[in-house]
């Protein structure tokens, strides 16, 4: 949908104040944050990790790795995950996003290798920082941790709203707000998505777009 189809959570809260307030306390609401607004990075301004020849340091909003002879570093642009279980960092260099090789794990109160990465030592400093995300992969990551990162078919992460708010699951709300504002109450329900009305199978597919379905796990 185009950007002007979205109205933002404040417009939703005009009629659904209680639900909007409750949603602020959910992990989904805090699923993504820009690095400068990430509480965990503020609470842990200097985190280190060692593997093989590499020493990693997350210092405020920068991720760096050294092999003793040279150092590579990139700024942390985003943090994905609210930190209840873990948090992964998205680095940015020029127009490229990199998924950090390291994530924070709440059970460890420390950094460790991001889920999905090989435990073999990287063969370069650049690989030690993490993997550069392909455009479609980056788009999928942002689409599950922010809203709306994709508008009119264009990936625009710099304009994304951190976290999963109302319109991530209920769809763009401009038509719904217009129907309610003009008293067209009979049309209001058809202008917004209500996941509660979905069949069990459709619910699995709908939520599985971000939370993964059984087929993603067994492939």
Secondary structure by P-SEA (a helix, b strand, c coil): ccccccccccccccccaaaaaaaaacccccccccccccaaaaaccbbbbbcccbbbbbcccbbbbbcccbbbbbbbcccccccccbbbbbbbcccccccccbbbbcccccccccccccccccccccccccccccaaaaaaaaaacccccccccccccccccccccccccccccaaaaaaaaacccccccccccccccccaaaaaaaaaccccccccccc
